[in-house]
């Protein structure tokens, strides 16, 4: 999928929450990317819990909110 616009957070990475399987999890926003179909997606480093390995995944805008 081609993207139209990107906003990357190089130094500051705002805290956000991402919705995964019906539960909100804390994460750090890496970038927003607008795709060719004009939908926005967030690249977020998140973890399902304090003792769990963090993952970097893409989420649609409606599954991301400020922490």
mmCIF file of the N, C-alpha and C atoms, coordinates in Angstrom:
data_MODEL
# 
_entry.id   MODEL 
# 
loop_
_atom_site.group_PDB 
_atom_site.id 
_atom_site.type_symbol 
_atom_site.label_atom_id 
_atom_site.label_alt_id 
_atom_site.label_comp_id 
_atom_site.label_asym_id 
_atom_site.label_entity_id 
_atom_site.label_seq_id 
_atom_site.pdbx_PDB_ins_code 
_atom_site.Cartn_x 
_atom_site.Cartn_y 
_atom_site.Cartn_z 
_atom_site.occupancy 
_atom_site.B_iso_or_equiv 
_atom_site.pdbx_formal_charge 
_atom_site.auth_seq_id 
_atom_site.auth_comp_id 
_atom_site.auth_asym_id 
_atom_site.auth_atom_id 
_atom_site.pdbx_PDB_model_num 
ATOM 1   N N  . UNK A 1 1  ? 0.845   -1.171 0.000  1.00 0.00 ? 1  UNK A N  1 
ATOM 2   C CA . UNK A 1 1  ? 0.000   0.000  0.000  1.00 0.00 ? 1  UNK A CA 1 
ATOM 3   C C  . UNK A 1 1  ? 0.893   1.238  0.000  1.00 0.00 ? 1  UNK A C  1 
ATOM 4   N N  . UNK A 1 2  ? 0.622   2.169  -0.870 1.00 0.00 ? 2  UNK A N  1 
ATOM 5   C CA . UNK A 1 2  ? 1.409   3.395  -0.909 1.00 0.00 ? 2  UNK A CA 1 
ATOM 6   C C  . UNK A 1 2  ? 0.927   4.358  0.169  1.00 0.00 ? 2  UNK A C  1 
ATOM 7   N N  . UNK A 1 3  ? 1.830   5.202  0.607  1.00 0.00 ? 3  UNK A N  1 
ATOM 8   C CA . UNK A 1 3  ? 1.418   6.195  1.597  1.00 0.00 ? 3  UNK A CA 1 
ATOM 9   C C  . UNK A 1 3  ? 1.524   7.586  1.003  1.00 0.00 ? 3  UNK A C  1 
ATOM 10  N N  . UNK A 1 4  ? 0.712   8.478  1.543  1.00 0.00 ? 4  UNK A N  1 
ATOM 11  C CA . UNK A 1 4  ? 0.618   9.842  1.057  1.00 0.00 ? 4  UNK A CA 1 
ATOM 12  C C  . UNK A 1 4  ? 1.422   10.785 1.930  1.00 0.00 ? 4  UNK A C  1 
ATOM 13  N N  . UNK A 1 5  ? 1.353   10.590 3.231  1.00 0.00 ? 5  UNK A N  1 
ATOM 14  C CA . UNK A 1 5  ? 1.955   11.528 4.161  1.00 0.00 ? 5  UNK A CA 1 
ATOM 15  C C  . UNK A 1 5  ? 2.438   10.768 5.397  1.00 0.00 ? 5  UNK A C  1 
ATOM 16  N N  . UNK A 1 6  ? 3.567   11.206 5.971  1.00 0.00 ? 6  UNK A N  1 
ATOM 17  C CA . UNK A 1 6  ? 4.117   10.579 7.168  1.00 0.00 ? 6  UNK A CA 1 
ATOM 18  C C  . UNK A 1 6  ? 4.545   11.655 8.147  1.00 0.00 ? 6  UNK A C  1 
ATOM 19  N N  . UNK A 1 7  ? 4.291   11.416 9.441  1.00 0.00 ? 7  UNK A N  1 
ATOM 20  C CA . UNK A 1 7  ? 4.834   12.268 10.497 1.00 0.00 ? 7  UNK A CA 1 
ATOM 21  C C  . UNK A 1 7  ? 5.534   11.348 11.488 1.00 0.00 ? 7  UNK A C  1 
ATOM 22  N N  . UNK A 1 8  ? 6.877   11.396 11.508 1.00 0.00 ? 8  UNK A N  1 
ATOM 23  C CA . UNK A 1 8  ? 7.666   10.535 12.393 1.00 0.00 ? 8  UNK A CA 1 
ATOM 24  C C  . UNK A 1 8  ? 8.074   11.305 13.642 1.00 0.00 ? 8  UNK A C  1 
ATOM 25  N N  . UNK A 1 9  ? 8.088   10.612 14.769 1.00 0.00 ? 9  UNK A N  1 
ATOM 26  C CA . UNK A 1 9  ? 8.542   11.156 16.042 1.00 0.00 ? 9  UNK A CA 1 
ATOM 27  C C  . UNK A 1 9  ? 9.938   10.604 16.289 1.00 0.00 ? 9  UNK A C  1 
ATOM 28  N N  . UNK A 1 10 ? 10.970  11.402 16.031 1.00 0.00 ? 10 UNK A N  1 
ATOM 29  C CA . UNK A 1 10 ? 12.346  10.937 16.144 1.00 0.00 ? 10 UNK A CA 1 
ATOM 30  C C  . UNK A 1 10 ? 12.867  10.996 17.588 1.00 0.00 ? 10 UNK A C  1 
ATOM 31  N N  . UNK A 1 11 ? 12.639  12.093 18.270 1.00 0.00 ? 11 UNK A N  1 
ATOM 32  C CA . UNK A 1 11 ? 13.164  12.258 19.626 1.00 0.00 ? 11 UNK A CA 1 
ATOM 33  C C  . UNK A 1 11 ? 12.064  11.968 20.637 1.00 0.00 ? 11 UNK A C  1 
ATOM 34  N N  . UNK A 1 12 ? 11.040  12.795 20.634 1.00 0.00 ? 12 UNK A N  1 
ATOM 35  C CA . UNK A 1 12 ? 9.930   12.569 21.550 1.00 0.00 ? 12 UNK A CA 1 
ATOM 36  C C  . UNK A 1 12 ? 9.026   11.493 20.950 1.00 0.00 ? 12 UNK A C  1 
ATOM 37  N N  . UNK A 1 13 ? 8.581   10.589 21.773 1.00 0.00 ? 13 UNK A N  1 
ATOM 38  C CA . UNK A 1 13 ? 7.646   9.561  21.336 1.00 0.00 ? 13 UNK A CA 1 
ATOM 39  C C  . UNK A 1 13 ? 6.480   9.590  22.317 1.00 0.00 ? 13 UNK A C  1 
ATOM 40  N N  . UNK A 1 14 ? 5.410   10.304 21.956 1.00 0.00 ? 14 UNK A N  1 
ATOM 41  C CA . UNK A 1 14 ? 4.291   10.478 22.877 1.00 0.00 ? 14 UNK A CA 1 
ATOM 42  C C  . UNK A 1 14 ? 3.724   9.145  23.364 1.00 0.00 ? 14 UNK A C  1 
ATOM 43  N N  . UNK A 1 15 ? 3.332   9.128  24.640 1.00 0.00 ? 15 UNK A N  1 
ATOM 44  C CA . UNK A 1 15 ? 2.659   7.956  25.192 1.00 0.00 ? 15 UNK A CA 1 
ATOM 45  C C  . UNK A 1 15 ? 1.254   7.865  24.619 1.00 0.00 ? 15 UNK A C  1 
ATOM 46  N N  . UNK A 1 16 ? 0.882   6.687  24.202 1.00 0.00 ? 16 UNK A N  1 
ATOM 47  C CA . UNK A 1 16 ? -0.456  6.418  23.691 1.00 0.00 ? 16 UNK A CA 1 
ATOM 48  C C  . UNK A 1 16 ? -0.917  5.077  24.246 1.00 0.00 ? 16 UNK A C  1 
ATOM 49  N N  . UNK A 1 17 ? -2.169  4.769  24.016 1.00 0.00 ? 17 UNK A N  1 
ATOM 50  C CA . UNK A 1 17 ? -2.701  3.446  24.293 1.00 0.00 ? 17 UNK A CA 1 
ATOM 51  C C  . UNK A 1 17 ? -3.215  2.880  22.983 1.00 0.00 ? 17 UNK A C  1 
ATOM 52  N N  . UNK A 1 18 ? -3.044  1.562  22.807 1.00 0.00 ? 18 UNK A N  1 
ATOM 53  C CA . UNK A 1 18 ? -3.524  0.880  21.612 1.00 0.00 ? 18 UNK A CA 1 
ATOM 54  C C  . UNK A 1 18 ? -4.507  -0.213 22.023 1.00 0.00 ? 18 UNK A C  1 
ATOM 55  N N  . UNK A 1 19 ? -5.524  -0.389 21.203 1.00 0.00 ? 19 UNK A N  1 
ATOM 56  C CA . UNK A 1 19 ? -6.558  -1.382 21.485 1.00 0.00 ? 19 UNK A CA 1 
ATOM 57  C C  . UNK A 1 19 ? -6.193  -2.700 20.806 1.00 0.00 ? 19 UNK A C  1 
ATOM 58  N N  . UNK A 1 20 ? -5.966  -3.737 21.626 1.00 0.00 ? 20 UNK A N  1 
ATOM 59  C CA . UNK A 1 20 ? -5.610  -5.067 21.135 1.00 0.00 ? 20 UNK A CA 1 
ATOM 60  C C  . UNK A 1 20 ? -6.527  -6.085 21.802 1.00 0.00 ? 20 UNK A C  1 
ATOM 61  N N  . UNK A 1 21 ? -7.295  -6.797 21.002 1.00 0.00 ? 21 UNK A N  1 
ATOM 62  C CA . UNK A 1 21 ? -8.208  -7.830 21.526 1.00 0.00 ? 21 UNK A CA 1 
ATOM 63  C C  . UNK A 1 21 ? -9.113  -7.301 22.633 1.00 0.00 ? 21 UNK A C  1 
ATOM 64  N N  . UNK A 1 22 ? -9.624  -6.081 22.463 1.00 0.00 ? 22 UNK A N  1 
ATOM 65  C CA . UNK A 1 22 ? -10.573 -5.517 23.412 1.00 0.00 ? 22 UNK A CA 1 
ATOM 66  C C  . UNK A 1 22 ? -9.961  -4.875 24.646 1.00 0.00 ? 22 UNK A C  1 
ATOM 67  N N  . UNK A 1 23 ? -8.629  -4.827 24.752 1.00 0.00 ? 23 UNK A N  1 
ATOM 68  C CA . UNK A 1 23 ? -7.947  -4.245 25.909 1.00 0.00 ? 23 UNK A CA 1 
ATOM 69  C C  . UNK A 1 23 ? -6.990  -3.154 25.446 1.00 0.00 ? 23 UNK A C  1 
ATOM 70  N N  . UNK A 1 24 ? -6.975  -2.036 26.193 1.00 0.00 ? 24 UNK A N  1 
ATOM 71  C CA . UNK A 1 24 ? -6.056  -0.938 25.895 1.00 0.00 ? 24 UNK A CA 1 
ATOM 72  C C  . UNK A 1 24 ? -4.715  -1.203 26.558 1.00 0.00 ? 24 UNK A C  1 
ATOM 73  N N  . UNK A 1 25 ? -3.617  -1.031 25.794 1.00 0.00 ? 25 UNK A N  1 
ATOM 74  C CA . UNK A 1 25 ? -2.258  -1.250 26.284 1.00 0.00 ? 25 UNK A CA 1 
ATOM 75  C C  . UNK A 1 25 ? -1.426  0.002  26.049 1.00 0.00 ? 25 UNK A C  1 
ATOM 76  N N  . UNK A 1 26 ? -0.528  0.290  27.001 1.00 0.00 ? 26 UNK A N  1 
ATOM 77  C CA . UNK A 1 26 ? 0.345   1.455  26.902 1.00 0.00 ? 26 UNK A CA 1 
ATOM 78  C C  . UNK A 1 26 ? 1.411   1.238  25.836 1.00 0.00 ? 26 UNK A C  1 
ATOM 79  N N  . UNK A 1 27 ? 1.732   2.315  25.107 1.00 0.00 ? 27 UNK A N  1 
ATOM 80  C CA . UNK A 1 27 ? 2.769   2.240  24.088 1.00 0.00 ? 27 UNK A CA 1 
ATOM 81  C C  . UNK A 1 27 ? 3.375   3.608  23.818 1.00 0.00 ? 27 UNK A C  1 
ATOM 82  N N  . UNK A 1 28 ? 4.334   3.633  22.902 1.00 0.00 ? 28 UNK A N  1 
ATOM 83  C CA . UNK A 1 28 ? 5.003   4.872  22.491 1.00 0.00 ? 28 UNK A CA 1 
ATOM 84  C C  . UNK A 1 28 ? 4.791   5.051  20.991 1.00 0.00 ? 28 UNK A C  1 
ATOM 85  N N  . UNK A 1 29 ? 4.251   6.192  20.618 1.00 0.00 ? 29 UNK A N  1 
ATOM 86  C CA . UNK A 1 29 ? 3.963   6.487  19.213 1.00 0.00 ? 29 UNK A CA 1 
ATOM 87  C C  . UNK A 1 29 ? 5.245   6.788  18.455 1.00 0.00 ? 29 UNK A C  1 
ATOM 88  N N  . UNK A 1 30 ? 5.501   6.044  17.383 1.00 0.00 ? 30 UNK A N  1 
ATOM 89  C CA . UNK A 1 30 ? 6.697   6.249  16.562 1.00 0.00 ? 30 UNK A CA 1 
ATOM 90  C C  . UNK A 1 30 ? 6.413   7.133  15.347 1.00 0.00 ? 30 UNK A C  1 
ATOM 91  N N  . UNK A 1 31 ? 5.257   6.904  14.698 1.00 0.00 ? 31 UNK A N  1 
ATOM 92  C CA . UNK A 1 31 ? 4.896   7.744  13.552 1.00 0.00 ? 31 UNK A CA 1 
ATOM 93  C C  . UNK A 1 31 ? 3.435   7.554  13.185 1.00 0.00 ? 31 UNK A C  1 
ATOM 94  N N  . UNK A 1 32 ? 2.901   8.573  12.523 1.00 0.00 ? 32 UNK A N  1 
ATOM 95  C CA . UNK A 1 32 ? 1.603   8.493  11.858 1.00 0.00 ? 32 UNK A CA 1 
ATOM 96  C C  . UNK A 1 32 ? 1.876   8.408  10.369 1.00 0.00 ? 32 UNK A C  1 
ATOM 97  N N  . UNK A 1 33 ? 1.108   7.576  9.665  1.00 0.00 ? 33 UNK A N  1 
ATOM 98  C CA . UNK A 1 33 ? 1.283   7.437  8.220  1.00 0.00 ? 33 UNK A CA 1 
ATOM 99  C C  . UNK A 1 33 ? -0.101  7.412  7.558  1.00 0.00 ? 33 UNK A C  1 
ATOM 100 N N  . UNK A 1 34 ? -0.274  8.269  6.559  1.00 0.00 ? 34 UNK A N  1 
ATOM 101 C CA . UNK A 1 34 ? -1.518  8.283  5.794  1.00 0.00 ? 34 UNK A CA 1 
ATOM 102 C C  . UNK A 1 34 ? -1.310  7.459  4.531  1.00 0.00 ? 34 UNK A C  1 
ATOM 103 N N  . UNK A 1 35 ? -2.181  6.491  4.324  1.00 0.00 ? 35 UNK A N  1 
ATOM 104 C CA . UNK A 1 35 ? -2.077  5.607  3.165  1.00 0.00 ? 35 UNK A CA 1 
ATOM 105 C C  . UNK A 1 35 ? -2.830  6.175  1.963  1.00 0.00 ? 35 UNK A C  1 
ATOM 106 N N  . UNK A 1 36 ? -2.652  5.543  0.823  1.00 0.00 ? 36 UNK A N  1 
ATOM 107 C CA . UNK A 1 36 ? -3.264  6.000  -0.426 1.00 0.00 ? 36 UNK A CA 1 
ATOM 108 C C  . UNK A 1 36 ? -4.776  6.079  -0.374 1.00 0.00 ? 36 UNK A C  1 
ATOM 109 N N  . UNK A 1 37 ? -5.400  5.263  0.492  1.00 0.00 ? 37 UNK A N  1 
ATOM 110 C CA . UNK A 1 37 ? -6.858  5.317  0.630  1.00 0.00 ? 37 UNK A CA 1 
ATOM 111 C C  . UNK A 1 37 ? -7.293  6.387  1.639  1.00 0.00 ? 37 UNK A C  1 
ATOM 112 N N  . UNK A 1 38 ? -6.317  7.221  2.069  1.00 0.00 ? 38 UNK A N  1 
ATOM 113 C CA . UNK A 1 38 ? -6.497  8.357  2.988  1.00 0.00 ? 38 UNK A CA 1 
ATOM 114 C C  . UNK A 1 38 ? -6.768  7.950  4.432  1.00 0.00 ? 38 UNK A C  1 
ATOM 115 N N  . UNK A 1 39 ? -6.600  6.677  4.784  1.00 0.00 ? 39 UNK A N  1 
ATOM 116 C CA . UNK A 1 39 ? -6.707  6.258  6.185  1.00 0.00 ? 39 UNK A CA 1 
ATOM 117 C C  . UNK A 1 39 ? -5.369  6.512  6.881  1.00 0.00 ? 39 UNK A C  1 
ATOM 118 N N  . UNK A 1 40 ? -5.449  6.829  8.175  1.00 0.00 ? 40 UNK A N  1 
ATOM 119 C CA . UNK A 1 40 ? -4.250  7.064  8.981  1.00 0.00 ? 40 UNK A CA 1 
ATOM 120 C C  . UNK A 1 40 ? -3.950  5.838  9.819  1.00 0.00 ? 40 UNK A C  1 
ATOM 121 N N  . UNK A 1 41 ? -2.661  5.480  9.880  1.00 0.00 ? 41 UNK A N  1 
ATOM 122 C CA . UNK A 1 41 ? -2.185  4.363  10.680 1.00 0.00 ? 41 UNK A CA 1 
ATOM 123 C C  . UNK A 1 41 ? -1.050  4.848  11.567 1.00 0.00 ? 41 UNK A C  1 
ATOM 124 N N  . UNK A 1 42 ? -0.985  4.315  12.783 1.00 0.00 ? 42 UNK A N  1 
ATOM 125 C CA . UNK A 1 42 ? 0.067   4.674  13.729 1.00 0.00 ? 42 UNK A CA 1 
ATOM 126 C C  . UNK A 1 42 ? 1.027   3.508  13.902 1.00 0.00 ? 42 UNK A C  1 
ATOM 127 N N  . UNK A 1 43 ? 2.302   3.815  13.917 1.00 0.00 ? 43 UNK A N  1 
ATOM 128 C CA . UNK A 1 43 ? 3.329   2.838  14.249 1.00 0.00 ? 43 UNK A CA 1 
ATOM 129 C C  . UNK A 1 43 ? 3.628   3.016  15.737 1.00 0.00 ? 43 UNK A C  1 
ATOM 130 N N  . UNK A 1 44 ? 3.377   1.981  16.534 1.00 0.00 ? 44 UNK A N  1 
ATOM 131 C CA . UNK A 1 44 ? 3.465   2.086  17.993 1.00 0.00 ? 44 UNK A CA 1 
ATOM 132 C C  . UNK A 1 44 ? 4.292   0.930  18.559 1.00 0.00 ? 44 UNK A C  1 
ATOM 133 N N  . UNK A 1 45 ? 5.244   1.257  19.438 1.00 0.00 ? 45 UNK A N  1 
ATOM 134 C CA . UNK A 1 45 ? 5.939   0.235  20.216 1.00 0.00 ? 45 UNK A CA 1 
ATOM 135 C C  . UNK A 1 45 ? 5.122   0.047  21.494 1.00 0.00 ? 45 UNK A C  1 
ATOM 136 N N  . UNK A 1 46 ? 4.616   -1.175 21.709 1.00 0.00 ? 46 UNK A N  1 
ATOM 137 C CA . UNK A 1 46 ? 3.717   -1.439 22.824 1.00 0.00 ? 46 UNK A CA 1 
ATOM 138 C C  . UNK A 1 46 ? 4.033   -2.794 23.433 1.00 0.00 ? 46 UNK A C  1 
ATOM 139 N N  . UNK A 1 47 ? 3.499   -3.032 24.614 1.00 0.00 ? 47 UNK A N  1 
ATOM 140 C CA . UNK A 1 47 ? 3.703   -4.294 25.303 1.00 0.00 ? 47 UNK A CA 1 
ATOM 141 C C  . UNK A 1 47 ? 2.391   -4.702 25.970 1.00 0.00 ? 47 UNK A C  1 
ATOM 142 N N  . UNK A 1 48 ? 2.080   -5.999 25.967 1.00 0.00 ? 48 UNK A N  1 
ATOM 143 C CA . UNK A 1 48 ? 0.853   -6.449 26.615 1.00 0.00 ? 48 UNK A CA 1 
ATOM 144 C C  . UNK A 1 48 ? 0.942   -6.463 28.141 1.00 0.00 ? 48 UNK A C  1 
ATOM 145 N N  . UNK A 1 49 ? 2.077   -6.164 28.703 1.00 0.00 ? 49 UNK A N  1 
ATOM 146 C CA . UNK A 1 49 ? 2.217   -6.114 30.157 1.00 0.00 ? 49 UNK A CA 1 
ATOM 147 C C  . UNK A 1 49 ? 3.621   -5.727 30.552 1.00 0.00 ? 49 UNK A C  1 
ATOM 148 N N  . UNK A 1 50 ? 3.839   -5.397 31.847 1.00 0.00 ? 50 UNK A N  1 
ATOM 149 C CA . UNK A 1 50 ? 5.140   -4.893 32.294 1.00 0.00 ? 50 UNK A CA 1 
ATOM 150 C C  . UNK A 1 50 ? 6.285   -5.900 32.130 1.00 0.00 ? 50 UNK A C  1 
ATOM 151 N N  . UNK A 1 51 ? 6.019   -7.172 32.201 1.00 0.00 ? 51 UNK A N  1 
ATOM 152 C CA . UNK A 1 51 ? 7.069   -8.176 32.083 1.00 0.00 ? 51 UNK A CA 1 
ATOM 153 C C  . UNK A 1 51 ? 7.055   -8.888 30.736 1.00 0.00 ? 51 UNK A C  1 
ATOM 154 N N  . UNK A 1 52 ? 6.445   -8.267 29.742 1.00 0.00 ? 52 UNK A N  1 
ATOM 155 C CA . UNK A 1 52 ? 6.304   -8.883 28.419 1.00 0.00 ? 52 UNK A CA 1 
ATOM 156 C C  . UNK A 1 52 ? 7.155   -8.130 27.400 1.00 0.00 ? 52 UNK A C  1 
ATOM 157 N N  . UNK A 1 53 ? 7.566   -8.825 26.367 1.00 0.00 ? 53 UNK A N  1 
ATOM 158 C CA . UNK A 1 53 ? 8.382   -8.254 25.293 1.00 0.00 ? 53 UNK A CA 1 
ATOM 159 C C  . UNK A 1 53 ? 7.584   -7.218 24.496 1.00 0.00 ? 53 UNK A C  1 
ATOM 160 N N  . UNK A 1 54 ? 8.207   -6.083 24.191 1.00 0.00 ? 54 UNK A N  1 
ATOM 161 C CA . UNK A 1 54 ? 7.545   -5.033 23.413 1.00 0.00 ? 54 UNK A CA 1 
ATOM 162 C C  . UNK A 1 54 ? 7.590   -5.364 21.925 1.00 0.00 ? 54 UNK A C  1 
ATOM 163 N N  . UNK A 1 55 ? 6.537   -4.964 21.207 1.00 0.00 ? 55 UNK A N  1 
ATOM 164 C CA . UNK A 1 55 ? 6.437   -5.164 19.765 1.00 0.00 ? 55 UNK A CA 1 
ATOM 165 C C  . UNK A 1 55 ? 6.226   -3.822 19.084 1.00 0.00 ? 55 UNK A C  1 
ATOM 166 N N  . UNK A 1 56 ? 6.661   -3.713 17.842 1.00 0.00 ? 56 UNK A N  1 
ATOM 167 C CA . UNK A 1 56 ? 6.392   -2.537 17.024 1.00 0.00 ? 56 UNK A CA 1 
ATOM 168 C C  . UNK A 1 56 ? 5.375   -2.962 15.971 1.00 0.00 ? 56 UNK A C  1 
ATOM 169 N N  . UNK A 1 57 ? 4.171   -2.377 16.051 1.00 0.00 ? 57 UNK A N  1 
ATOM 170 C CA . UNK A 1 57 ? 3.083   -2.752 15.153 1.00 0.00 ? 57 UNK A CA 1 
ATOM 171 C C  . UNK A 1 57 ? 2.377   -1.510 14.625 1.00 0.00 ? 57 UNK A C  1 
ATOM 172 N N  . UNK A 1 58 ? 1.630   -1.693 13.548 1.00 0.00 ? 58 UNK A N  1 
ATOM 173 C CA . UNK A 1 58 ? 0.815   -0.624 12.963 1.00 0.00 ? 58 UNK A CA 1 
ATOM 174 C C  . UNK A 1 58 ? -0.635  -0.815 13.382 1.00 0.00 ? 58 UNK A C  1 
ATOM 175 N N  . UNK A 1 59 ? -1.282  0.297  13.745 1.00 0.00 ? 59 UNK A N  1 
ATOM 176 C CA . UNK A 1 59 ? -2.675  0.283  14.188 1.00 0.00 ? 59 UNK A CA 1 
ATOM 177 C C  . UNK A 1 59 ? -3.463  1.352  13.447 1.00 0.00 ? 59 UNK A C  1 
ATOM 178 N N  . UNK A 1 60 ? -4.706  1.055  13.065 1.00 0.00 ? 60 UNK A N  1 
ATOM 179 C CA . UNK A 1 60 ? -5.544  2.100  12.467 1.00 0.00 ? 60 UNK A CA 1 
ATOM 180 C C  . UNK A 1 60 ? -5.845  3.166  13.515 1.00 0.00 ? 60 UNK A C  1 
ATOM 181 N N  . UNK A 1 61 ? -6.104  4.373  13.068 1.00 0.00 ? 61 UNK A N  1 
ATOM 182 C CA . UNK A 1 61 ? -6.285  5.524  13.964 1.00 0.00 ? 61 UNK A CA 1 
ATOM 183 C C  . UNK A 1 61 ? -7.358  5.299  15.023 1.00 0.00 ? 61 UNK A C  1 
ATOM 184 N N  . UNK A 1 62 ? -8.403  4.559  14.714 1.00 0.00 ? 62 UNK A N  1 
ATOM 185 C CA . UNK A 1 62 ? -9.477  4.369  15.697 1.00 0.00 ? 62 UNK A CA 1 
ATOM 186 C C  . UNK A 1 62 ? -9.097  3.400  16.820 1.00 0.00 ? 62 UNK A C  1 
ATOM 187 N N  . UNK A 1 63 ? -7.903  2.798  16.768 1.00 0.00 ? 63 UNK A N  1 
ATOM 188 C CA . UNK A 1 63 ? -7.434  1.906  17.825 1.00 0.00 ? 63 UNK A CA 1 
ATOM 189 C C  . UNK A 1 63 ? -6.268  2.512  18.593 1.00 0.00 ? 63 UNK A C  1 
ATOM 190 N N  . UNK A 1 64 ? -6.092  3.851  18.462 1.00 0.00 ? 64 UNK A N  1 
ATOM 191 C CA . UNK A 1 64 ? -5.015  4.568  19.173 1.00 0.00 ? 64 UNK A CA 1 
ATOM 192 C C  . UNK A 1 64 ? -5.630  5.774  19.863 1.00 0.00 ? 64 UNK A C  1 
ATOM 193 N N  . UNK A 1 65 ? -5.216  5.987  21.134 1.00 0.00 ? 65 UNK A N  1 
ATOM 194 C CA . UNK A 1 65 ? -5.688  7.172  21.869 1.00 0.00 ? 65 UNK A CA 1 
ATOM 195 C C  . UNK A 1 65 ? -4.560  7.683  22.750 1.00 0.00 ? 65 UNK A C  1 
ATOM 196 N N  . UNK A 1 66 ? -4.613  8.958  23.138 1.00 0.00 ? 66 UNK A N  1 
ATOM 197 C CA . UNK A 1 66 ? -3.585  9.497  24.051 1.00 0.00 ? 66 UNK A CA 1 
ATOM 198 C C  . UNK A 1 66 ? -3.619  8.748  25.381 1.00 0.00 ? 66 UNK A C  1 
ATOM 199 N N  . UNK A 1 67 ? -2.470  8.584  25.984 1.00 0.00 ? 67 UNK A N  1 
ATOM 200 C CA . UNK A 1 67 ? -2.396  7.902  27.296 1.00 0.00 ? 67 UNK A CA 1 
ATOM 201 C C  . UNK A 1 67 ? -2.725  8.864  28.406 1.00 0.00 ? 67 UNK A C  1 
# 
